[in-house]
Amino acid sequence: MNSSSALVASELILFGIIHVYVWNISICRCPRRRVRGNNQAIVFVRTGMKFLFVAMLLAASTNPFLATWKLNPEKSKMDPGAPAPKGDITMTYTAEGEGVRVTASVTLPDGTKKNIVHTQTYDGKPHDRFEGNPNGETLTHRRIDERTEETTWRKDGKVIIVTTRTVSIDGKTLTSVMKVPEKSEPENVMVYEKQ
């Protein structure tokens, strides 16, 4: 859950508690209002309970991507022309403001390890692929649903790759499908397991 959702959830919980508490003081302790105010009391309590219910739902909703994921090469399908990955490949998603910071740790063909870090902002707008280093390459991120996100990679405005990432219903697997617009079959299907 991002910080704004947590703030909204806590405000709704607080409002619901205050709502029920005020009802208790104003209706239950005043003898003249006990009979006349019963209908108002019921409406008041129901409203407070609705706020508490919505707050609990917000508090329960989390981003299923926020975790560390490790590539399972045996379950993945790579482009036949691409070199097979050497060593471990992990991706770590952490909440950052309204977006997500992704740290990919990869082992390059020469055996050296490299961390690639970028922020995914799900606003549907193009952002420089390399933050602070515009080179004509942009990434556009959008959430399709709670468990699916899509990234469109453009070079000089032309779409070169579309990647769709989906977290399984049980939350244990992240599948990344990379497609090139000119090809009907996916270029890569990478399967990651939650660590």
N, C-alpha and C positions, 0 to 999 in steps of 0.2 A: 504494500500500500504506500503511495507517495505521501509526502508531507501534507499536501492540501486535503487529501481524503481523510487522513488521520485527524486533522484539525476540524473538519466538518463533522466527523463521527463524534469527537469529544464534545463539540458544541451541542450536537443533538442530544447526546446522553445527558449533559448538564441541563439543557432546557427541559427534557422529559422529567428529570428528577425534581427540578424546581416546580414544574407544572403540577406534579402529584403532591408535592409538599405544600404548595399554596392552597390547593384544594382541601387538604387535610386541615389546615389552620382555619381557612375561611368558612368552610361548610360544616365540618364535623364539630367544631367547638362552639359554634353559634347556635343556640337552641331555636331561635326564630327561623333560621334558614334550613333546619334539618328537613322539614316537610316541604316547604316551598321550593327549596333549592335542589331537590333530589334529581330532577331531570338535568339541571345545569351541572350537577356533580358528575353524573354519568357521562355526559358529553366531555367535560373537563378531563376526567380520568382516561377516557378512550383516546382523546387527543394526545395526552401525555404518553400513553402506551404506544401509540403509533410512532411518535418521535423516537422512543426507545427502540422499537423494532427496526426502524430505518437505520438508526445509528449502529445497531448490532450487525445489520447486513453490510453496511459500509466498512465496519471494522473487520468483518470476516473476509471481504474481498481483497485478494492480494494478487500481485503480478506473478504468474507462474514461471516467467522467464528468469526471475531474480534468483540465481544460483550459479554454481560452477558446473560446467558441462565438459565431459571428456569424449573425444572422438573415438568411436568404435569402428576401426578400419574394416573389420570382417563384415559388418552389417552395412557398410557404406558402398556406394557405386560411384567410382571416379571416371572421368573422361579417359578413354584409353590412351590418348596422346599425352596426358599430363603425368608428371612424375609422381610416383606413389609417395605419400607422406612418410617422413622418417621421424621416429620418436613420437612423443605425445603431442597432441594438439588439444588445448583446453580453451574454453571461452567462459569468462566470468561476467555476469550481468549484475550491476549494482544500481540502485535507485539514485538519480541525481536530478533534483528539482522536478520538473514535469517530464523529464526524459529518463534515459537509461544509459549508463556508461558501460561500454563493452570493452573488456581487455582480452584480446586473443593472444595466447602464448603458443608460438609455433616453432618447430625445429626446421630450419632451412636445409636444402639439399647438401650444403657443405658441412652440416652438423651443428652449426651455431644456432643458439636459441634467440628468438626475437619476440618482444611484446609489441603488439599493435593496439593502440587505444583510441577509441572514438566515442562520441556521444550521439545517441539516437534520439532525436526529437520527433515525436509523432504528430507533426503538423502538416504533412503532405507537401512541404516546400523543399526545394533543393538546397542542400548545404554542402560546402566544400568537403570533398572526400578527406583531404588532409587539412585538419583545422588550422587556420592561420596561414595556409600555404596554397592559395588558389592556383590550380593548373588546368582548369577546364573540366576537371572530373568532379561530379557532384553525386550525392546520395540523397534520395528522398525516402523517408520512412513513414509508414502508416500502419495503424492497427486495423486488422480486418475484423477480428473478434477478440475475446479475452485470451485465447490460446494461440492466435495466429497473427503474425506481422509480416509485412512485405517491404523490401528495400529495392528501389530502382536506381541502378548505377548508370549515369550518363557521362559521355565524353563529348565535350563541345555541343551539348544539347541533344545528342543522339543516344537513345537507349542502347546499352551494350549488354547489360545483364539484369535480370529480375530474379531476386532471391525471395522465396517464401519460407518462413520458419514457423513450425507448429510444435507446440508442446502436447504430448499425449494426455489423454483424459486422466490417467493415474499420476501425471506429473513427473514421470521417471525418464522420459525420452524426449529429446528435441531433434526434430528432423528438419534439415535445411535442404531445400530443392532449388538448384541454380539453373536458370534457363537463359539461353541466348535467343533473341527474337527470331533469328533466321532458321532455327532448328526446331523440329516438332518434339524431339525427345529432350529430357533434362540433360544438361551438361554434367552435373554432379548431384548425387543424393547423399548427403552426409548425415550420419546418425550419431548423435551425442547422447551420452548417459549421464544422469545427474550424479554428482559426487557428494 
